[in-house]
Amino acid sequence: MDRTTVSRVVGRPNHQRITSKLKHSPTPSLSDKMEQPGNATPSDKSTRSSFSSVREIDSSDLAQNFTSSKVSSYSKSTEEAVDDLPSPPEMATQTQFIPPITQPQSRLHGCWFPAVAAEGFQGWKQIGVRGRQASKSYGDLQALNIVWSTPVIPPKKKDPERPAPGQSVVERLPAEILGQIIDHLVLDVPPNGVSARNVDLMSLLLTSRALHSATLNALYKNITIPHSRIFRKFLSHITLNKELGTIVRRLDFSHFNPTTLFSTASERATTRNLTPETLMQCLELTPFLREFLAQEYVEDEISASVLRKLFFGLERLKGVDFCGCSSATFRTAFQSILLSDWPESLSISRLSLHKCITLPSSVFETLLPRLGNLTHLDLAGTRVTNEALQSIPHNAKITHLNLSKCRLLTADVVVDFLANHPAVKGLVFLSLGVDARSHELFSEDDLSRLIPTLPQSLRSLSLKGSKMIDYHIDLLRPLTKHLEELALGRRLKVADIDRLFVPDESNDGNIDQQLEWIPHALKYLDLSDYTVAELDLITLFGRNTSIMKKYSSPLEVIEVTDDMYPRLAKSPVVKQLGWTVMENGSRAWLVRVHDPEDGPRDSGLRSWKVGAAFWGMRKIPVACAEVGGMYGSYMFKRKL
């Protein structure tokens, strides 16, 4: 007689229905085994995005491909509701009858006793009495894989080639190499801002001592704070274990979004997770901090005591970023520390006050003369003065300088500073762009004096908003042999711009100039100063212009004004010439479609980009990290 038992297994991703048929059989069948369906694997890390942030997509075949999302981009895997699984194995059960002592010949009185596990007993329901199964038990121990006694497990033979604990190949790697490997597993920002992150690394902490040390360093070296609850959790950990605070080298608030957990300011104030007091406590517990990255969403938490700690109390601090901080609270805090006793020099080498538009000029006149180790300086949109700029110490080695939209600077001082100041002889990135609708920095004569003084080390140059004439093309031609990014000013014609890419034709038939021509190195060209009415698209896409042709390579990206995007997106000519149109926020680009026959696409990664991969960044990074969060918005989404 067969009896069918249906049991449901609860608590798994897929609801499984297990149907088992238990039968009497002379020999047990142990070959059939139940299989569990595998879990779906989440999408690749490169497609994840932080809160409403701008992030580069490295896996794309196109440059200037960004994501901007508020939710997780994990792909949703399909799950089966019912699995058809094989039935559990049939088994044979041996039993023995024990007669009573007083009536040894009786078969009526007595008891049935199961054999021991070693003799085949695996469940009470398999006991047969008088030709049928007499047990009325609801459950079957066999379905739960429970036996009468624990089977004897034969000892495993030790593999002579297996290394001893702590002596595996991975564990014996140098700490620097092991740390680099584990760094690839670290997820700084959770996919949707609030879900758990780095869960796999928690298991890695329990593997061995060597991996524990390397993993702990990877987890605490660069701390990214996407919301206040993470900050509170991190602060609690380093308060209880002060040794963890000594590992921290970077405190990154660039992904911070106060609305992730709390929709109103009153709710955020009630929790008091991130306040000037808790931030100050955090800085006290991280004495070896090297990079502090803030932005406008944490500007009210940067008090005078926090600023004093950053500038005077952290001797190893190298990079500070206050991007977009412009509140009255932040301005008052900065003004209050100007009365303090400042040291003669500061340890900071990378400073960004990008769009700190409310800071008074006295801040720059106090701060800049003390930055003798300066290499990266971003003062875009600030009130820096001529005197403050000239006060930068001569022993500084500035490679990245952003003076965009600094209205208090004059052309004569800027030209003299770039031509004669010893600190800028090795410039790699230089942005002097302005918004021509409201301000003009360089005239035609100013550019004629400036361009010849620029160093050969330059890789990115922005002259956006300047008045240019065709003569400036002759001055820019030598620079294009090593420049990779160039933002042109206004009033040029398409024919003038085209001369950057091809040699001039000789009227007398002399081809010496063409033979001596050195190809350009430009990857990015910014023409966003030209409106739809000013940029002659017919000439740009015409036969006699080489800019859009294949032989203008390595040119890969042309930035245009965002008003031009709808028109270019509908034009079939763009696609016919091997280009496409991309846009992000207030910016738009013509991007060359990569041809697989030309080999692998240039990823765009350069050491001078400090972590960014795509072209035309508006903000200078002060820490080498993936582009994302609020910094990504300032770099690739907003206008100048």
Buried (B, 14 or more C-beta within 10 A) or exposed (E): EEEEBEBEEEEEEBBBBBEBEBEEEEEEEEEEEBEEEEEEEBBEBBBBBBBBBBBBBBEBEBBBBBBBBBEBBBEEEEEEEEBEBEBBBBBBBEBEEEBEEEEEEEEEEBEEEBBEBEEBBBBBBBBBEEEEBEBEEEEBBBBEEEBBEEEEEEEEEEEEEEEEEEEBEEBEBEEEEBBEEBEEBBBBBBBBBBEEBBEEBEEBBEEBEBBEBBBBBBBBBBBBBBBBBBBBEBBEBBEEEEEBBBBBBBBBBBBBBBBBBBEEEEEBEEEEBBBBEBBBBBBEBBBEBBBBBBBBBBBBBBBBBBBBBBBBBBEEBBBBBBBBBBBEBBBEBBBBBEEEEBEEEBBBBBBBBBBBBBBBBBBBBBBBBBBBBBBBBBBBBBBBBBBBBBBBBEEBBBBBBBBBBBBBBEBEBBBBBBEEBEBBEBBBBBBBBBBBEEEBBBEBEBBBBBBEEBBEEBBBBBBBBBBBEEEBBEBBBBBBEBBBBBBBBBBBEBBBBBBBBBBEEEEEEEEEEEEEEEBBBBBBBBBBBBEEEEBBBEBBBEEEBBBBBEEBBEBBBBBBBBEBBEEBEEBEBBEEBEBBBBBBBEBBBBBBEBEEEEEEBBEBEBEBBBBBBBBBBBBBBBBEBBBBBBBBBBBBBBEB
